Amino acid sequence: MLVAEKNALSEDIESYVTKYGNDRSALLMILHEIQKKHRHISEFAQQEVARLLNIHPVEVYSVISFFAFLNSNPKGRNLVRVCQTISCDLQGKTAVLKAIERELGIKVGETTKDNKFTLEYANCLGLCDMGPAMAINDQVFLKLTPEKAVELLSKVN
């Protein structure tokens, strides 16, 4: 990470601390803001948050590793999450997932070479009666077929 990038990230984090406060209760909101802007929370960002909140860096990392929506590693611009519940399995998730992997040219846990997509599992999207389901970024899609999933991916910028 370049010095200019570190300085800009430090300024961002300082603005989030000003906005949410500098105690432990602000940690999740600050991490969410970093994630939203930078698509992940780097080791440097974790150190800065810990320093500004006067907590140990392992506390910051433990929160990041606990919540599925927070990432310590870079992800693609678009996050595709496929529900992996038994309900979605019974409704045809395997065929949908194979079509997505084929379309993107990656497997679950990978990111496309152009950093456009990262494919992951979601433990549950909360819509078990309408599966198979997937989320692309913050939008959930239901009752998927392999064809519908591929069509949805083709519309993503």
DSSP file (Angstrom, degrees, kcal/mol; ACC not computed):
  #  RESIDUE AA STRUCTURE BP1 BP2  ACC     N-H-->O    O-->H-N    N-H-->O    O-->H-N    TCO  KAPPA ALPHA  PHI   PSI    X-CA   Y-CA   Z-CA
    1    1 A M              0   0    0      0, 0.0     2,-0.0     0, 0.0     0, 0.0   0.000 360.0 360.0 360.0 129.3    0.0    0.0    0.0
    2    2 A L     >  -     0   0    0      1,-0.1     4,-2.5     4,-0.0     5,-0.2  -0.290 360.0-113.7 -72.0 157.9    1.4    3.4   -1.0
    3    3 A V  H  > S+     0   0    0      1,-0.2     4,-2.7     2,-0.2     5,-0.2   0.898 118.0  52.2 -58.6 -43.0    1.9    6.2    1.5
    4    4 A A  H  > S+     0   0    0      1,-0.2     4,-2.3     2,-0.2    -1,-0.2   0.893 110.1  48.9 -62.5 -39.7   -0.7    8.3   -0.2
    5    5 A E  H  > S+     0   0    0      2,-0.2     4,-2.6     1,-0.2    -2,-0.2   0.912 111.5  49.4 -65.8 -42.2   -3.2    5.4    0.0
    6    6 A K  H  X S+     0   0    0     -4,-2.5     4,-2.8     2,-0.2    -2,-0.2   0.915 111.4  49.3 -62.5 -42.9   -2.4    4.9    3.7
    7    7 A N  H  X S+     0   0    0     -4,-2.7     4,-2.3     2,-0.2    -2,-0.2   0.921 112.2  47.6 -63.3 -43.4   -2.8    8.6    4.4
    8    8 A A  H  X S+     0   0    0     -4,-2.3     4,-2.2     2,-0.2    -2,-0.2   0.906 113.4  48.1 -64.2 -41.6   -6.2    8.7    2.6
    9    9 A L  H  X S+     0   0    0     -4,-2.6     4,-2.7     2,-0.2    -2,-0.2   0.912 110.3  51.9 -65.2 -42.8   -7.4    5.6    4.4
   10   10 A S  H  X S+     0   0    0     -4,-2.8     4,-2.6     1,-0.2    -2,-0.2   0.905 109.7  49.8 -59.1 -42.0   -6.2    7.0    7.7
   11   11 A E  H  X S+     0   0    0     -4,-2.3     4,-2.1     2,-0.2    -1,-0.2   0.907 110.2  50.6 -64.3 -41.4   -8.2   10.2    7.0
   12   12 A D  H  X S+     0   0    0     -4,-2.2     4,-1.9     2,-0.2    -2,-0.2   0.946 111.9  47.0 -59.0 -48.5  -11.3    8.1    6.1
   13   13 A I  H  X S+     0   0    0     -4,-2.7     4,-2.4     1,-0.2    -2,-0.2   0.904 110.0  52.8 -63.6 -41.6  -11.0    6.2    9.4
   14   14 A E  H  X S+     0   0    0     -4,-2.6     4,-2.2     1,-0.2    -1,-0.2   0.884 108.2  51.3 -60.5 -38.1  -10.5    9.3   11.4
   15   15 A S  H  X S+     0   0    0     -4,-2.1     4,-2.1     2,-0.2    -1,-0.2   0.873 109.6  50.0 -67.8 -35.7  -13.7   10.8    9.9
   16   16 A Y  H  X S+     0   0    0     -4,-1.9     4,-2.9     2,-0.2     5,-0.3   0.888 109.9  50.5 -68.2 -38.2  -15.6    7.6   10.8
   17   17 A V  H  X S+     0   0    0     -4,-2.4     4,-2.5     2,-0.2    -2,-0.2   0.903 110.6  49.5 -65.2 -40.3  -14.3    7.9   14.4
   18   18 A T  H  < S+     0   0    0     -4,-2.2    -2,-0.2    -5,-0.2    -1,-0.2   0.909 115.3  44.9 -61.6 -41.5  -15.4   11.5   14.5
   19   19 A K  H  < S+     0   0    0     -4,-2.1    -2,-0.2     1,-0.2    -1,-0.2   0.910 128.1  23.8 -70.2 -44.3  -18.9   10.5   13.2
   20   20 A Y  H  < S-     0   0    0     -4,-2.9     3,-0.2     1,-0.3    -3,-0.2   0.597 111.4-106.4-103.5 -13.9  -19.5    7.4   15.4
   21   21 A G     <  -     0   0    0     -4,-2.5    -1,-0.3    -5,-0.3    -2,-0.1  -0.291  23.6 -93.1 106.2 165.5  -17.3    8.0   18.4
   22   22 A N  S    S+     0   0    0     -2,-0.1     2,-0.3    -4,-0.1    -1,-0.1  -0.013  85.3  97.6-112.0  30.1  -14.0    6.6   19.7
   23   23 A D  S >  S-     0   0    0     -3,-0.2     3,-2.2    -6,-0.1     4,-0.3  -0.734  88.1 -97.7-113.2 170.7  -15.2    3.9   22.0
   24   24 A R  G >  S+     0   0    0      1,-0.3     3,-1.6    -2,-0.3     4,-0.3   0.766 116.3  67.7 -55.2 -31.4  -15.6    0.1   21.5
   25   25 A S  G 3  S+     0   0    0      1,-0.3     4,-0.3     2,-0.1    -1,-0.3   0.692  96.2  56.3 -66.9 -17.2  -19.4    0.5   20.7
   26   26 A A  G <> S+     0   0    0     -3,-2.2     4,-2.3     1,-0.2    -1,-0.3   0.543  80.8  95.4 -87.5  -8.3  -18.5    2.3   17.5
   27   27 A L  H <> S+     0   0    0     -3,-1.6     4,-2.6    -4,-0.3     5,-0.2   0.894  82.0  46.9 -54.6 -50.8  -16.4   -0.5   16.1
   28   28 A L  H  > S+     0   0    0     -4,-0.3     4,-2.3     1,-0.2    -1,-0.2   0.898 113.2  48.4 -63.5 -41.1  -18.9   -2.2   14.0
   29   29 A M  H  > S+     0   0    0     -4,-0.3     4,-2.1     2,-0.2    -1,-0.2   0.900 112.5  49.2 -65.7 -40.1  -20.2    1.0   12.3
   30   30 A I  H  X S+     0   0    0     -4,-2.3     4,-2.1     2,-0.2    -2,-0.2   0.926 112.1  47.9 -64.4 -44.6  -16.6    2.1   11.6
   31   31 A L  H  X S+     0   0    0     -4,-2.6     4,-2.7    -5,-0.2    -2,-0.2   0.894 109.5  53.7 -63.7 -39.1  -15.7   -1.3   10.1
   32   32 A H  H  X S+     0   0    0     -4,-2.3     4,-2.5    -5,-0.2    -1,-0.2   0.908 108.3  49.7 -61.6 -41.9  -18.9   -1.2    8.0
   33   33 A E  H  X S+     0   0    0     -4,-2.1     4,-1.9     2,-0.2     5,-0.2   0.910 111.6  48.0 -63.6 -42.8  -18.0    2.2    6.6
   34   34 A I  H  X S+     0   0    0     -4,-2.1     4,-3.0     1,-0.2     6,-0.4   0.939 112.7  49.1 -62.6 -46.9  -14.5    1.0    5.7
   35   35 A Q  H  X S+     0   0    0     -4,-2.7     4,-2.2     1,-0.2    -2,-0.2   0.907 109.3  52.7 -58.6 -44.3  -15.9   -2.1    4.0
   36   36 A K  H  < S+     0   0    0     -4,-2.5    -1,-0.2    -5,-0.2    -2,-0.2   0.897 118.5  34.7 -61.7 -41.6  -18.4   -0.1    2.0
   37   37 A K  H  < S+     0   0    0     -4,-1.9    -2,-0.2    -5,-0.2    -1,-0.2   0.877 131.6  27.4 -82.1 -38.9  -15.8    2.3    0.6
   38   38 A H  H  < S-     0   0    0     -4,-3.0    -3,-0.2    -5,-0.2    -2,-0.2   0.447  93.3-128.4-109.1  -1.9  -12.8   -0.1    0.2
   39   39 A R  S  < S+     0   0    0     -4,-2.2     2,-0.3    -5,-0.3    36,-0.3   0.400  86.4  32.3  67.2  -1.3  -14.6   -3.5   -0.3
   40   40 A H  S    S-     0   0    0     -6,-0.4     2,-0.6    34,-0.1    32,-0.2  -0.962  80.9-114.8-166.3 170.3  -12.4   -5.0    2.5
   41   41 A I        -     0   0    0     30,-3.1    -6,-0.1    -2,-0.3     5,-0.0  -0.896  37.0-150.7-118.2 100.1  -10.7   -4.0    5.7
   42   42 A S     >  -     0   0    0     -2,-0.6     4,-2.3     1,-0.1     5,-0.2  -0.072  27.6-106.6 -66.8 166.6   -6.9   -4.3    5.3
   43   43 A E  H  > S+     0   0    0      1,-0.2     4,-2.2     2,-0.2     5,-0.2   0.890 123.2  53.5 -60.4 -39.5   -4.5   -5.1    8.0
   44   44 A F  H  > S+     0   0    0      1,-0.2     4,-2.3     2,-0.2    -1,-0.2   0.929 108.4  49.1 -61.2 -45.0   -3.4   -1.4    8.0
   45   45 A A  H  > S+     0   0    0      1,-0.2     4,-2.6     2,-0.2     5,-0.2   0.891 109.5  52.6 -62.1 -39.3   -7.0   -0.3    8.4
   46   46 A Q  H  X S+     0   0    0     -4,-2.3     4,-2.4     1,-0.2    -1,-0.2   0.911 109.6  48.6 -62.2 -42.4   -7.4   -2.8   11.3
   47   47 A Q  H  X S+     0   0    0     -4,-2.2     4,-2.5     2,-0.2    -2,-0.2   0.907 112.0  49.4 -63.9 -42.1   -4.3   -1.3   13.0
   48   48 A E  H  X S+     0   0    0     -4,-2.3     4,-2.7     2,-0.2     5,-0.2   0.920 111.0  48.6 -64.7 -44.6   -5.6    2.2   12.5
   49   49 A V  H  X S+     0   0    0     -4,-2.6     4,-2.2     1,-0.2    -2,-0.2   0.933 112.2  49.5 -61.1 -45.9   -9.0    1.4   13.9
   50   50 A A  H  X>S+     0   0    0     -4,-2.4     5,-2.3    -5,-0.2     4,-0.7   0.922 112.3  48.1 -59.3 -44.6   -7.5   -0.3   16.9
   51   51 A R  H ><5S+     0   0    0     -4,-2.5     3,-0.6     1,-0.2    -2,-0.2   0.932 113.9  45.5 -62.3 -46.3   -5.2    2.7   17.6
   52   52 A L  H 3<5S+     0   0    0     -4,-2.7    -1,-0.2     1,-0.2    -2,-0.2   0.784 118.4  42.0 -72.7 -26.6   -7.9    5.3   17.3
   53   53 A L  H 3<5S-     0   0    0     -4,-2.2    -1,-0.2    -5,-0.2    -2,-0.2   0.447 107.6-125.6 -96.1  -1.2  -10.4    3.3   19.5
   54   54 A N  T <<5 +     0   0    0     -4,-0.7     2,-0.3    -3,-0.6    -3,-0.2   0.921  68.1 123.3  56.6  47.7   -7.6    2.3   22.0
   55   55 A I      < -     0   0    0     -5,-2.3    -1,-0.2    -6,-0.2    -2,-0.1  -0.843  69.9 -87.5-129.0 168.6   -8.3   -1.4   21.7
   56   56 A H    >>  -     0   0    0     -2,-0.3     3,-1.5     1,-0.1     4,-1.0  -0.544  32.5-124.9 -78.3 141.1   -6.1   -4.3   20.7
   57   57 A P  H 3> S+     0   0    0      0, 0.0     4,-2.5     0, 0.0     5,-0.2   0.804 109.1  64.5 -55.4 -30.9   -5.9   -5.2   17.0
   58   58 A V  H 3> S+     0   0    0      1,-0.2     4,-2.3     2,-0.2     5,-0.1   0.821  97.1  56.8 -65.5 -27.9   -7.0   -8.7   17.7
   59   59 A E  H <> S+     0   0    0     -3,-1.5     4,-1.5     2,-0.2    -1,-0.2   0.898 108.0  47.1 -66.2 -39.8  -10.4   -7.3   18.9
   60   60 A V  H  X S+     0   0    0     -4,-1.0     4,-2.0     1,-0.2     3,-0.2   0.943 113.6  47.5 -65.5 -48.3  -10.8   -5.6   15.5
   61   61 A Y  H  X S+     0   0    0     -4,-2.5     4,-2.9     1,-0.2     5,-0.2   0.882 107.0  57.1 -62.4 -38.3   -9.9   -8.8   13.6
   62   62 A S  H  X S+     0   0    0     -4,-2.3     4,-1.2     1,-0.2    -1,-0.2   0.869 107.7  47.9 -63.6 -35.5  -12.2  -10.9   15.8
   63   63 A V  H  X S+     0   0    0     -4,-1.5     4,-1.9    -3,-0.2    -1,-0.2   0.920 112.6  48.9 -68.8 -43.4  -15.2   -8.8   14.8
   64   64 A I  H  < S+     0   0    0     -4,-2.0     6,-0.3     1,-0.2    -2,-0.2   0.916 113.1  46.7 -61.8 -43.7  -14.2   -8.9   11.1
   65   65 A S  H  < S+     0   0    0     -4,-2.9    -1,-0.2     1,-0.2    -2,-0.2   0.749 110.6  54.2 -73.9 -21.9  -13.8  -12.7   11.2
   66   66 A F  H  < S+     0   0    0     -4,-1.2     2,-0.5    -5,-0.2    -2,-0.2   0.911  99.2  65.0 -76.2 -43.6  -17.1  -13.2   13.0
   67   67 A F    ><  -     0   0    0     -4,-1.9     3,-1.5     1,-0.1    -1,-0.1  -0.708  69.6-151.1 -90.6 125.6  -19.4  -11.3   10.6
   68   68 A A  T 3  S+     0   0    0     -2,-0.5    -1,-0.1     1,-0.3    -4,-0.0   0.747  94.1  61.2 -64.5 -24.8  -19.8  -12.7    7.1
   69   69 A F  T 3  S+     0   0    0      2,-0.0     2,-0.4    -3,-0.0    -1,-0.3   0.496  92.8  76.9 -84.8  -1.8  -20.4   -9.3    5.6
   70   70 A L    <   -     0   0    0     -3,-1.5     2,-0.4    -6,-0.3   -38,-0.1  -0.902  65.1-167.0-108.3 139.0  -17.0   -8.0    6.7
   71   71 A N        -     0   0    0     -2,-0.4   -30,-3.1     1,-0.1     4,-0.1  -0.974  25.6-169.1-129.7 136.8  -13.8   -9.1    4.8
   72   72 A S  S    S+     0   0    0     -2,-0.4   -29,-0.2   -32,-0.2    -1,-0.1   0.540  81.0  62.0 -95.7  -9.4  -10.2   -8.8    5.5
   73   73 A N  S    S-     0   0    0    -34,-0.1   -32,-0.1   -31,-0.1   -31,-0.0  -0.888  98.6 -94.7-114.4 147.9   -9.2   -9.8    2.0
   74   74 A P        -     0   0    0      0, 0.0     2,-0.3     0, 0.0   -34,-0.1  -0.269  42.0-165.0 -59.9 144.1  -10.1   -7.9   -1.2
   75   75 A K        -     0   0    0    -36,-0.3     4,-0.1     1,-0.1    43,-0.1  -0.762  28.0 -85.9-121.2 168.9  -13.2   -9.0   -3.0
   76   76 A G        -     0   0    0     -2,-0.3    40,-0.3     2,-0.2    42,-0.2  -0.205  44.4-102.1 -67.9 167.3  -14.6   -8.4   -6.5
   77   77 A R  S    S+     0   0    0     38,-2.9     2,-0.5     1,-0.1    40,-0.2   0.801 113.1  44.3 -61.4 -28.6  -16.7   -5.3   -7.2
   78   78 A N  E    S-a  117   0A   0     38,-1.7    40,-2.1    37,-0.2     2,-0.6  -0.978  76.4-152.2-123.1 126.6  -19.7   -7.5   -7.2
   79   79 A L  E     -a  118   0A   0     -2,-0.5    58,-3.3    38,-0.2     2,-0.6  -0.871   8.6-166.0-102.2 118.7  -20.3  -10.1   -4.5
   80   80 A V  E     -aB 119 136A   0     38,-3.1    40,-3.0    -2,-0.6     2,-0.5  -0.915   6.9-174.3-105.7 119.9  -22.4  -13.0   -5.5
   81   81 A R  E     -aB 120 135A   0     54,-3.0    54,-2.8    -2,-0.6     2,-0.5  -0.967   8.2-159.4-119.0 126.5  -23.7  -15.2   -2.7
   82   82 A V  E     -aB 121 134A   0     38,-2.4    40,-2.4    -2,-0.5    52,-0.2  -0.895  26.2-116.2-105.7 129.5  -25.5  -18.4   -3.2
   83   83 A C  E     -a  122   0A   0     50,-2.3    40,-0.2    -2,-0.5    50,-0.1  -0.405  24.5-168.0 -64.2 134.1  -27.7  -19.8   -0.4
   84   84 A Q        +     0   0    0     38,-2.2    -1,-0.1    -2,-0.1    39,-0.1   0.127  38.9 128.6-113.3  20.8  -26.4  -23.1    0.8
   85   85 A T  S  > S-     0   0    0     37,-0.2     4,-2.0     1,-0.1     5,-0.1  -0.279  72.0-112.8 -72.7 163.0  -29.3  -24.3    2.9
   86   86 A I  H  > S+     0   0    0      1,-0.2     4,-2.5     2,-0.2     5,-0.2   0.833 116.8  60.9 -62.9 -32.6  -30.9  -27.7    2.6
   87   87 A S  H  > S+     0   0    0      1,-0.2     4,-0.9     2,-0.2    -1,-0.2   0.936 107.2  43.0 -61.0 -46.8  -34.0  -25.9    1.3
   88   88 A C  H  4>S+     0   0    0      1,-0.2     5,-2.1     2,-0.2     3,-0.3   0.860 111.2  56.7 -68.4 -34.4  -32.2  -24.4   -1.6
   89   89 A D  H ><5S+     0   0    0     -4,-2.0     3,-1.4     1,-0.2     5,-0.4   0.938 107.1  48.5 -58.3 -46.7  -30.4  -27.8   -2.2
   90   90 A L  H 3<5S+     0   0    0     -4,-2.5    -1,-0.2     1,-0.3    -2,-0.2   0.700 109.3  54.4 -68.4 -19.0  -33.8  -29.5   -2.5
   91   91 A Q  T 3<5S-     0   0    0     -4,-0.9    -1,-0.3    -3,-0.3    -2,-0.2   0.263 130.8 -82.6-102.2  11.3  -35.0  -26.8   -4.9
   92   92 A G  T <>5S+     0   0    0     -3,-1.4     4,-1.5    -4,-0.2     3,-0.4   0.706  75.0 145.7 104.7  22.1  -32.2  -27.1   -7.4
   93   93 A K  H  >< +     0   0    0     -5,-2.1     4,-3.1     1,-0.2     5,-0.2   0.852  68.9  62.4 -59.9 -36.2  -29.3  -25.0   -6.1
   94   94 A T  H  > S+     0   0    0     -5,-0.4     4,-2.3     1,-0.2    -1,-0.2   0.913 105.2  45.1 -59.8 -44.7  -26.6  -27.4   -7.4
   95   95 A A  H  > S+     0   0    0     -3,-0.4     4,-1.8     2,-0.2    -1,-0.2   0.889 114.3  49.9 -66.2 -38.5  -27.6  -26.8  -11.1
   96   96 A V  H  X S+     0   0    0     -4,-1.5     4,-2.2     2,-0.2    -2,-0.2   0.936 111.3  48.5 -64.0 -46.9  -27.9  -23.0  -10.5
   97   97 A L  H  X S+     0   0    0     -4,-3.1     4,-2.8     1,-0.2     5,-0.2   0.903 109.5  52.0 -62.2 -42.5  -24.4  -22.9   -8.8
   98   98 A K  H  X S+     0   0    0     -4,-2.3     4,-2.3    -5,-0.2    -1,-0.2   0.893 109.9  49.9 -61.1 -39.3  -22.8  -24.9  -11.6
   99   99 A A  H  X S+     0   0    0     -4,-1.8     4,-2.6     2,-0.2    -1,-0.2   0.898 111.5  48.4 -65.8 -40.4  -24.3  -22.5  -14.2
  100  100 A I  H  X S+     0   0    0     -4,-2.2     4,-2.8     2,-0.2     5,-0.3   0.937 112.3  48.2 -65.1 -46.9  -22.9  -19.5  -12.2
  101  101 A E  H  X>S+     0   0    0     -4,-2.8     4,-2.0     1,-0.2     5,-1.0   0.904 113.6  47.7 -60.4 -41.6  -19.5  -21.1  -11.9
  102  102 A R  H  <5S+     0   0    0     -4,-2.3    -1,-0.2    -5,-0.2    -2,-0.2   0.925 113.2  47.8 -65.0 -45.1  -19.5  -21.9  -15.6
  103  103 A E  H  <5S+     0   0    0     -4,-2.6    -2,-0.2     1,-0.2    -1,-0.2   0.910 120.6  36.3 -63.3 -43.7  -20.6  -18.4  -16.6
  104  104 A L  H  <5S-     0   0    0     -4,-2.8    -1,-0.2     2,-0.2    -2,-0.2   0.695 100.8-130.9 -85.3 -19.6  -18.0  -16.6  -14.3
  105  105 A G  T  <5S+     0   0    0     -4,-2.0     2,-0.3     1,-0.3    -3,-0.2   0.761  73.0  96.9  74.2  25.0  -15.2  -19.1  -14.9
  106  106 A I      < -     0   0    0     -5,-1.0    -1,-0.3    -6,-0.3     2,-0.2  -0.900  65.8-127.1-137.8 166.5  -14.6  -19.4  -11.1
  107  107 A K    >   -     0   0    0     -2,-0.3     3,-1.9     1,-0.1    12,-0.3  -0.639  51.0 -68.3-105.8 168.8  -15.5  -21.7   -8.2
  108  108 A V  T 3  S+     0   0    0      1,-0.3    12,-0.2    -2,-0.2    -1,-0.1  -0.349 124.3  29.7 -57.0 133.8  -17.0  -20.7   -4.8
  109  109 A G  T 3  S+     0   0    0     10,-3.8    -1,-0.3     1,-0.4     2,-0.2   0.376 102.8 105.3  94.9  -2.3  -14.5  -18.7   -2.9
  110  110 A E    <   -     0   0    0     -3,-1.9     9,-2.3     9,-0.4     2,-0.4  -0.666  58.3-141.1-111.1 164.9  -12.8  -17.3   -5.9
  111  111 A T  B     -C  118   0A   0      7,-0.2     7,-0.2    -2,-0.2    -4,-0.1  -0.961  29.9-106.6-122.6 140.9  -12.7  -13.9   -7.7
  112  112 A T    >   -     0   0    0      5,-2.6     3,-2.1    -2,-0.4    -7,-0.1  -0.268  32.5-112.0 -63.2 153.8  -12.7  -13.3  -11.4
  113  113 A K  T 3  S+     0   0    0      1,-0.3    -1,-0.1     2,-0.1    -2,-0.0   0.805 119.4  52.6 -58.7 -31.2   -9.4  -12.2  -13.0
  114  114 A D  T 3  S-     0   0    0      3,-0.0    -1,-0.3     1,-0.0    -2,-0.1   0.384 110.8-123.0 -85.9   4.7  -10.9   -8.8  -13.8
  115  115 A N  S <  S+     0   0    0     -3,-2.1   -38,-2.9     2,-0.2   -37,-0.2   0.706  77.8 122.6  61.3  22.7  -12.1   -8.4  -10.1
  116  116 A K  S    S+     0   0    0    -40,-0.3   -38,-1.7     1,-0.2     2,-0.4   0.873  71.3  26.0 -79.8 -37.3  -15.7   -8.0  -11.3
  117  117 A F  E     -a   78   0A   0    -40,-0.2    -5,-2.6   -41,-0.1     2,-0.4  -0.968  51.7-169.7-132.1 143.1  -17.2  -10.9   -9.3
  118  118 A T  E     -aC  79 111A   0    -40,-2.1   -38,-3.1    -2,-0.4     2,-0.5  -0.998  20.4-150.2-121.1 133.2  -16.4  -12.8   -6.1
  119  119 A L  E     +a   80   0A   0     -9,-2.3   -10,-3.8    -2,-0.4    -9,-0.4  -0.906  26.8 156.5-108.6 126.7  -18.5  -16.0   -5.6
  120  120 A E  E     -a   81   0A   0    -40,-3.0   -38,-2.4    -2,-0.5     2,-0.3  -0.909  39.2-109.4-139.8 165.8  -19.3  -17.1   -2.1
  121  121 A Y  E     -a   82   0A   0     -2,-0.3     2,-0.4   -40,-0.2   -38,-0.2  -0.703  22.9-149.5 -89.7 151.0  -21.8  -19.2   -0.2
  122  122 A A  E     -a   83   0A   0    -40,-2.4   -38,-2.2    -2,-0.3     3,-0.2  -0.978  13.3-138.9-114.8 136.8  -24.3  -17.6    2.1
  123  123 A N  S    S-     0   0    0     -2,-0.4     2,-0.3     1,-0.3    -1,-0.1   0.897  83.9 -17.3 -62.5 -38.6  -25.4  -19.7    5.1
  124  124 A C        -     0   0    0    -40,-0.1    -1,-0.3   -41,-0.1   -42,-0.0  -0.891  44.2-161.4-166.1 135.9  -29.0  -18.5    4.7
  125  125 A L        -     0   0    0     -2,-0.3     9,-0.1    -3,-0.2    -1,-0.1   0.404  50.0-117.8 -99.3   0.3  -30.7  -15.7    2.8
  126  126 A G  S    S+     0   0    0      1,-0.1     3,-0.1     2,-0.0    -2,-0.0   0.652  90.9  96.8  79.9  16.4  -33.8  -16.1    4.9
  127  127 A L    >   +     0   0    0      1,-0.1     3,-2.3     2,-0.0    -1,-0.1  -0.356  36.8 153.9-132.2  53.1  -36.2  -17.0    2.1
  128  128 A C  G >   +     0   0    0      1,-0.3     3,-0.8     2,-0.2    -1,-0.1   0.744  69.8  57.6 -60.9 -27.4  -36.2  -20.7    2.3
  129  129 A D  G 3  S+     0   0    0      1,-0.2    -1,-0.3    -3,-0.1    -2,-0.0   0.534 108.5  47.8 -81.3  -3.9  -39.7  -21.1    0.7
  130  130 A M  G <  S+     0   0    0     -3,-2.3    13,-3.4    13,-0.0    -1,-0.2   0.038  98.6 178.0-123.9  25.7  -38.6  -19.3   -2.4
  131  131 A G    <   +     0   0    0     -3,-0.8     2,-0.1    11,-0.2    11,-0.1  -0.195  48.6  64.9 -80.1 174.1  -35.3  -21.0   -3.3
  132  132 A P  S    S+     0   0    0      0, 0.0    12,-2.4     0, 0.0     2,-0.3   0.559  77.0 176.1 -68.7 149.2  -32.9  -21.5   -4.8
  133  133 A A        +     0   0    0      9,-0.2   -50,-2.3    10,-0.2     2,-0.3  -0.883  16.6 177.5-125.8 152.5  -31.8  -18.0   -3.9
  134  134 A M  E     -BD  82 141A   0      7,-2.0     7,-3.4    -2,-0.3     2,-0.4  -0.980  18.3-140.3-146.5 156.9  -28.7  -15.8   -4.4
  135  135 A A  E     -BD  81 140A   0    -54,-2.8   -54,-3.0    -2,-0.3     2,-0.6  -0.966   3.5-161.4-117.4 136.5  -27.7  -12.3   -3.6
  136  136 A I  E >  S-BD  80 139A   0      3,-2.8     3,-2.0    -2,-0.4     2,-0.4  -0.966  74.2 -47.8-114.1 111.6  -25.8  -10.0   -5.9
  137  137 A N  T 3  S-     0   0    0    -58,-3.3   -56,-0.1    -2,-0.6   -59,-0.1  -0.511 125.7 -21.1  57.4-117.9  -24.4   -7.3   -3.7
  138  138 A D  T 3  S+     0   0    0     -2,-0.4     2,-0.5    -3,-0.1    -1,-0.3   0.336 118.5  94.0-102.3   7.3  -27.4   -6.2   -1.6
  139  139 A Q  E <   -D  136   0A   0     -3,-2.0    -3,-2.8     2,-0.0     2,-0.4  -0.878  61.8-149.6-107.4 130.0  -30.2   -7.5   -4.0
  140  140 A V  E     -D  135   0A   0     -2,-0.5     2,-0.4    -5,-0.2    -5,-0.2  -0.776   6.5-160.7-100.0 139.4  -31.7  -10.9   -3.4
  141  141 A F  E     -D  134   0A   0     -7,-3.4    -7,-2.0    -2,-0.4     3,-0.2  -0.966  12.1-160.1-122.3 137.3  -33.0  -13.1   -6.3
  142  142 A L        +     0   0    0     -2,-0.4   -11,-0.2    -9,-0.2    -9,-0.2  -0.673  58.5  21.8-119.3 165.3  -35.5  -15.9   -5.8
  143  143 A K  S    S-     0   0    0    -13,-3.4    -1,-0.2    -2,-0.2   -12,-0.2   0.893  81.8-170.4  47.2  51.3  -36.8  -19.0   -7.4
  144  144 A L        -     0   0    0    -12,-2.4    -1,-0.2    -3,-0.2   -48,-0.1  -0.376  20.7-168.3 -76.1 147.9  -33.7  -19.2   -9.6
  145  145 A T     >  -     0   0    0     -2,-0.1     4,-2.4   -49,-0.1     5,-0.2  -0.828  41.4-105.2-116.7 164.0  -33.1  -21.5  -12.6
  146  146 A P  H  > S+     0   0    0      0, 0.0     4,-2.0     0, 0.0     5,-0.2   0.916 123.1  49.3 -55.8 -41.6  -29.7  -21.9  -14.1
  147  147 A E  H  > S+     0   0    0      1,-0.2     4,-2.3     2,-0.2     5,-0.2   0.908 110.5  48.9 -65.5 -42.6  -30.8  -19.7  -17.1
  148  148 A K  H  > S+     0   0    0      2,-0.2     4,-2.4     1,-0.2    -1,-0.2   0.895 110.1  52.0 -65.2 -40.0  -32.2  -17.0  -14.8
  149  149 A A  H  X S+     0   0    0     -4,-2.4     4,-2.1     2,-0.2    -1,-0.2   0.925 111.1  46.7 -62.7 -44.8  -29.1  -16.9  -12.7
  150  150 A V  H  X S+     0   0    0     -4,-2.0     4,-1.9    -5,-0.2    -2,-0.2   0.902 111.5  52.0 -64.5 -41.2  -26.9  -16.5  -15.8
  151  151 A E  H  X S+     0   0    0     -4,-2.3     4,-0.7     1,-0.2    -2,-0.2   0.912 108.9  50.5 -61.7 -42.5  -29.2  -13.8  -17.2
  152  152 A L  H >< S+     0   0    0     -4,-2.4     3,-0.9     1,-0.2     4,-0.3   0.909 109.4  50.8 -62.2 -42.3  -29.0  -11.8  -13.9
  153  153 A L  H >< S+     0   0    0     -4,-2.1     3,-1.3     1,-0.2    -1,-0.2   0.855 103.2  59.6 -63.3 -35.6  -25.2  -12.0  -13.9
  154  154 A S  H 3< S+     0   0    0     -4,-1.9    -1,-0.2     1,-0.3    -2,-0.2   0.707 101.6  55.3 -68.0 -18.6  -25.1  -10.7  -17.5
  155  155 A K  T << S+     0   0    0     -3,-0.9     2,-0.3    -4,-0.7    -1,-0.3   0.496  83.9 104.8 -91.6  -4.7  -26.9   -7.5  -16.4
  156  156 A V    <         0   0    0     -3,-1.3   -78,-0.1    -4,-0.3    -3,-0.0  -0.614 360.0 360.0 -82.3 133.5  -24.4   -6.6  -13.7
  157  157 A N              0   0    0     -2,-0.3    -1,-0.1   -41,-0.0    -3,-0.0   0.461 360.0 360.0 -78.9 360.0  -22.0   -3.7  -14.5
